[in-house]
Amino acid sequence: MTTGAPGPTAPAGRRTVHLAAHFPGVNSTTVWADPRAESQIAFSSFERLARTAERGLFDFFFLAEGLRLREHKGRIHDLDVVGRPESLTVLNALAAVTDRLGLAATVNATFNEPFELARRLATLDRLSEGRAAWNVVTSSDAFTGENFRRGGYLDRADRYTRAAEFVATARELWDSWTPATPASPYGVPRPFAHTGRHFEIEGEFTVPRSPQGHPVVIQAGDSEEGREFAAATADVVFSRHSTLEAGRAFYADTKARLARHGRRPADLKIMPGATYVLGDTDAEAQEHAAEIRRQQVSPQNALLALERVWGRDLSAYDPEGPLPDIDPDPAAVIAQGRVTDGDPLAVAARWRALSEAKGLSIRGTVIETTARQTFVGSPRTVAEALDTFVQREAADGFILIPHLTPGGLDDFVDRVVPLLQERGVFRTEYAGTTLRSHLGLPDPVRKG
Ligand SMILES: Cc1cc2nc3c(=O)[nH]c(=O)nc-3n(C[C@H](O)[C@H](O)[C@H](O)COP(=O)(O)O)c2cc1C
C-alpha cells in the first residue's frame, strides 16, 4: 500500500525544484573555525539540521558514510575527521523528532548482507511511516575493505554486479509481504528464495511493507557502470556535476539511459550536491565566499592537499609560497580513504599552469582548484540560479551542503525558500506523507 499522494506541481510548463539537506562534517566544506560550528556527533546537531530542513519543506535529510577514518602519512587525518556515528541509528532517532522529512542513509553494498541491511532499512521505513531512503555506494578502495570480512573488498568489475543483485534482493524481501488489508493491516509474510551469483538466501522477511512500499534508492557513483546501475535501478542520483554545462551533460546522458530499462525520465531524479553562500547583495556574498574559502583551506589543509597530489612529505614548504619544483611521485600512497583527483603528474601540471598564470601561492592554488561554492549571491540571485538549473535540465533539484554544522541551512530556509515559493517552483506545504510522494516518484511495482 502507498499513499499515492501527488508530487508537488509547478505553474504550467515549469519544473518543480527538489531540495535535500546534506549533513556536513568531513571534507573541508565545514568551517570548523567558525564560532557557530558545533559537534558533528552530538544528536542535537543532527536534530537541528533536520528540523531546519523540515521547516524548509525539503524532500530529505542525507547522511554520507565513511567506513574507515582517513589517514595521512600513516596517521589519522585529524583536520577533517572527527568521528562519524552510524547513519541508520541516527536516522531512526531523527524519525522520532520529524514528521514528513525523508531520511536518507548512505550504506555500502559491498560490505553488508542483503537480509540484514534490508531489515534495517525496512525498519527505518516503518518507524518513519514511509520516509526512508538508501544511498547505495560501493566503495572503491581496499583500505576501507581491511575493516571487513575476508580481509578485502571487491574488484571494480564486481562491485556493481554485487550492488545490482543486492538491491534486487532487498526489493524481493521488501515485496515478500502481502499488501495490507483491513483484516491484516500489515499484510502477511510469504516465503522468499533468492539464488544468484552473489547471494543465496531463503526464509521469511521480518518487516512488513511501509506506507511508501519500500525505501527510495539513491545512487552516487559516476563511472559508466555507476550510471548504468542508476538508470536501471535508482530513484534518485546524487551527482557531483554542479555547474550548468556539466550538469546538463550528465542529466542528458543519465536520462537517455532510462528508456533501455523500460523507465521514463520522470522515474529518476538527478540531484547534484551543491554549496551556497548568501549575502545581502551579490558583492557581499562574493566577499563572504572568498573568506569562507580561506577558512576551509587553512595553511595546514593546503599542505595536506598538496601532499595528496605529490605523494610526498612537503611539510617544509611555505603554504603561502610557490608550488614545489619537484615532481609528484605517482606510485606513492600518502593519503588513505580519499577519492583521488586522477593522474598526479597531470594534476600537478594543471596546478603549476594555474599558479603561474595567476601568480598563486600553494594555498591560493588549492583554494582555486578545490572551489566548493556552487551558488553565491543574494537570496534572489541564488533562487534564480537554482530555478534556472532545474528549468534548463541541469538538475531536478539539489542536495545542499552547508558550510556550517549544524546551523548552516537557516539562512537558506529563511531567505531562499520563500523566493522559490514565490516563483511557484517549490512547495508551500507537504502534499503527502512519504518520501516517494515528496519526490513525485511512482509507487514501486510489486514483483512476485
Ligand atoms: C556525489 C557523491 C557522493 C558520494 N558519497 C559517498 C559516501 O558518502 N560514502 C561512500 O562510501 N562513497 C561515496 N561515494 C562513492 C560512490 O558511491 C562510489 O562508490 C564511488 O564513486 C565509486 O564508484 P564509481 O566508480 O561509479 O564512481 C560518493 C560518490 C559521489 C559521486
The ligand as an SDF file (V2000), in Angstrom:
LIG
                    3D

 31 33  0  0  0  0  0  0  0  0999 V2000
   28.3650   12.8020   -5.0060 C   0  0  0  0  0  0  0  0  0  0  0  0
   28.9480   11.5190   -4.4850 C   0  0  0  0  0  0  0  0  0  0  0  0
   28.8600   11.2250   -3.1370 C   0  0  0  0  0  0  0  0  0  0  0  0
   29.3950   10.0410   -2.6120 C   0  0  0  0  0  0  0  0  0  0  0  0
   29.3000    9.7800   -1.2840 N   0  0  0  0  0  0  0  0  0  0  0  0
   29.8340    8.6340   -0.7730 C   0  0  0  0  0  0  0  0  0  0  0  0
   29.7680    8.3410    0.6140 C   0  0  0  0  0  0  0  0  0  0  0  0
   29.2250    9.0880    1.4110 O   0  0  0  0  0  0  0  0  0  0  0  0
   30.3440    7.2000    1.0550 N   0  0  0  0  0  0  0  0  0  0  0  0
   30.9760    6.3190    0.2160 C   0  0  0  0  0  0  0  0  0  0  0  0
   31.4710    5.3020    0.6720 O   0  0  0  0  0  0  0  0  0  0  0  0
   31.0500    6.5780   -1.1000 N   0  0  0  0  0  0  0  0  0  0  0  0
   30.5070    7.7060   -1.6070 C   0  0  0  0  0  0  0  0  0  0  0  0
   30.5850    7.9650   -2.9450 N   0  0  0  0  0  0  0  0  0  0  0  0
   31.3020    6.9770   -3.7800 C   0  0  0  0  0  0  0  0  0  0  0  0
   30.4270    6.2410   -4.7510 C   0  0  0  0  0  0  0  0  0  0  0  0
   29.2460    5.7820   -4.2780 O   0  0  0  0  0  0  0  0  0  0  0  0
   31.1440    5.1050   -5.4510 C   0  0  0  0  0  0  0  0  0  0  0  0
   31.3430    4.0560   -4.6060 O   0  0  0  0  0  0  0  0  0  0  0  0
   32.4460    5.5860   -5.9990 C   0  0  0  0  0  0  0  0  0  0  0  0
   32.2480    6.8190   -6.6500 O   0  0  0  0  0  0  0  0  0  0  0  0
   32.9790    4.6010   -6.9840 C   0  0  0  0  0  0  0  0  0  0  0  0
   32.0140    4.3430   -7.9400 O   0  0  0  0  0  0  0  0  0  0  0  0
   32.1820    4.8710   -9.4030 P   0  0  0  0  0  0  0  0  0  0  0  0
   33.3560    4.1340   -9.9140 O   0  0  0  0  0  0  0  0  0  0  0  0
   30.9030    4.5220  -10.1150 O   0  0  0  0  0  0  0  0  0  0  0  0
   32.3730    6.3560   -9.3370 O   0  0  0  0  0  0  0  0  0  0  0  0
   30.0430    9.1360   -3.4730 C   0  0  0  0  0  0  0  0  0  0  0  0
   30.1210    9.4290   -4.8400 C   0  0  0  0  0  0  0  0  0  0  0  0
   29.5810   10.5880   -5.3580 C   0  0  0  0  0  0  0  0  0  0  0  0
   29.6720   10.8550   -6.8320 C   0  0  0  0  0  0  0  0  0  0  0  0
  1  2  1  0
  2  3  1  0
  2 30  2  0
  3  4  2  0
  4  5  1  0
  4 28  1  0
  5  6  2  0
  6  7  1  0
  6 13  1  0
  7  8  2  0
  7  9  1  0
  9 10  1  0
 10 11  2  0
 10 12  1  0
 12 13  2  0
 13 14  1  0
 14 15  1  0
 14 28  1  0
 15 16  1  0
 16 17  1  0
 16 18  1  0
 18 19  1  0
 18 20  1  0
 20 21  1  0
 20 22  1  0
 22 23  1  0
 23 24  1  0
 24 25  2  0
 24 26  1  0
 24 27  1  0
 28 29  2  0
 29 30  1  0
 30 31  1  0
M  END
$$$$
